[in-house]
């Protein structure tokens, strides 16, 4: 099973896990790491690296990050030099997390990363678009 590590600014990662638990129940292998105002980037990097090492060598880990190009993302990308099989996906949202946590069995981390990105994109809708599509199908 692929382990998921959510890395975010503030309490977003913890909040996402809390929401996930409310919807699909407790899940093994899902962890949150947050960058707080008082943290240094080096501290976050050490926490992410320790989490990866505790889970394995990176081949069975998918890092789900809140924002492309920001400090949590850059920290995760930096760790690719130590863990070349590590997978990273950005744009963390609840549809992405729910689909990913339910699809972990039998997939590689690379497959799961692609699926996570697609779930994240398709989970974003406007009400107007949804109503228009429903009207066209009726």
C-alpha positions in Angstrom: 0.0 0.0 0.0 1.2 3.5 -0.8 1.7 5.8 2.1 0.5 9.4 1.8 2.2 12.3 3.3 0.4 15.6 3.2 2.7 18.6 3.4 1.2 22.1 3.7 1.3 25.6 5.1 -0.3 26.0 8.5 -2.9 23.4 9.6 -4.2 22.6 6.1 -2.7 19.0 6.0 -4.2 18.2 9.5 -7.5 19.6 8.5 -7.6 17.6 5.3 -7.0 14.4 7.2 -9.7 15.3 9.7 -12.2 15.9 6.8 -11.1 12.6 5.2 -11.7 10.7 8.4 -15.2 12.2 8.7 -16.1 10.9 5.2 -14.2 7.6 4.8 -13.1 6.8 8.3 -9.7 6.2 9.8 -7.1 5.3 7.2 -3.6 3.8 7.8 -0.6 5.3 6.2 -1.8 8.9 5.9 0.3 11.5 7.6 0.3 15.3 7.9 3.3 17.6 8.1 2.9 21.3 8.3 5.1 24.4 7.9 4.2 26.7 10.8 5.3 30.4 11.1 7.9 29.5 13.6 9.5 26.6 11.6 12.5 26.9 9.4 12.6 25.2 6.0 15.4 23.0 7.4 13.1 21.8 10.1 10.3 20.9 7.6 12.8 19.1 5.4 14.0 17.1 8.4 10.5 16.1 9.3 9.6 15.1 5.7 12.8 13.1 5.3 12.3 11.3 8.6 8.7 10.4 7.6 9.9 9.0 4.3 12.7 7.0 6.0 10.3 5.6 8.5 7.9 4.4 5.8 10.6 2.9 3.5 12.9 4.3 0.8 10.5 6.6 -1.0 9.2 4.1 -3.6 6.0 3.6 -1.6 5.4 7.2 -0.7 3.3 9.8 -2.4 3.8 13.4 -1.1 0.7 15.5 -1.6 1.6 19.2 -1.3 -0.7 22.2 -1.1 1.0 24.8 -3.5 3.3 24.4 -6.5 6.5 26.4 -6.1 6.1 27.3 -2.4 8.4 26.2 0.4 6.7 22.9 1.3 6.8 21.9 -2.4 10.4 23.0 -2.8 11.4 21.1 0.3 9.8 17.9 -1.2 11.5 18.4 -4.6 14.8 18.8 -2.8 14.4 15.3 -1.3 14.2 13.7 -4.7 18.0 13.7 -4.8 17.9 11.3 -1.8 14.7 9.4 -2.8 14.6 9.2 -6.6 11.4 7.1 -6.6 9.5 9.6 -4.5 6.3 10.9 -6.1 5.1 14.5 -5.5 1.7 16.0 -6.5 0.6 19.5 -5.8 -2.7 21.3 -5.5 -3.9 19.2 -2.6 -7.7 19.3 -2.3 -10.3 17.1 -0.6 -11.5 15.3 -3.8 -7.9 14.4 -4.6 -7.3 13.1 -1.1 -10.5 11.0 -1.0 -9.9 9.4 -4.3 -6.3 8.7 -3.6 -6.8 7.2 -0.2 -9.4 4.8 -1.7 -7.3 3.8 -4.7 -4.0 3.0 -3.0 -4.2 -0.8 -3.2 -2.5 -2.4 -6.2 -1.1 0.9 -7.6 2.4 2.2 -7.8 3.2 5.6 -6.3 3.6 6.9 -9.9 0.2 5.6 -10.9 -1.3 7.0 -7.8 0.3 10.4 -8.4 -1.3 10.6 -11.9 -4.7 9.5 -10.5 -4.4 12.1 -7.7 -3.8 14.9 -10.1 -6.7 13.9 -12.3 -9.0 13.6 -9.3 -8.0 17.0 -8.1 -8.8 18.5 -11.4 -12.1 16.8 -11.9 -13.2 17.7 -8.4 -13.1 21.4 -9.2 -16.4 22.6 -10.7 -18.7 25.6 -10.6 -22.4 25.1 -9.8 -23.3 26.9 -13.1 -21.3 24.4 -15.2 -22.8 21.5 -13.4 -26.4 22.8 -13.9 -25.7 23.5 -17.5 -24.3 20.0 -18.1 -27.3 18.5 -16.3 -29.7 20.5 -18.5 -27.9 19.3 -21.7 -28.1 15.6 -20.6 -31.9 15.8 -19.8 
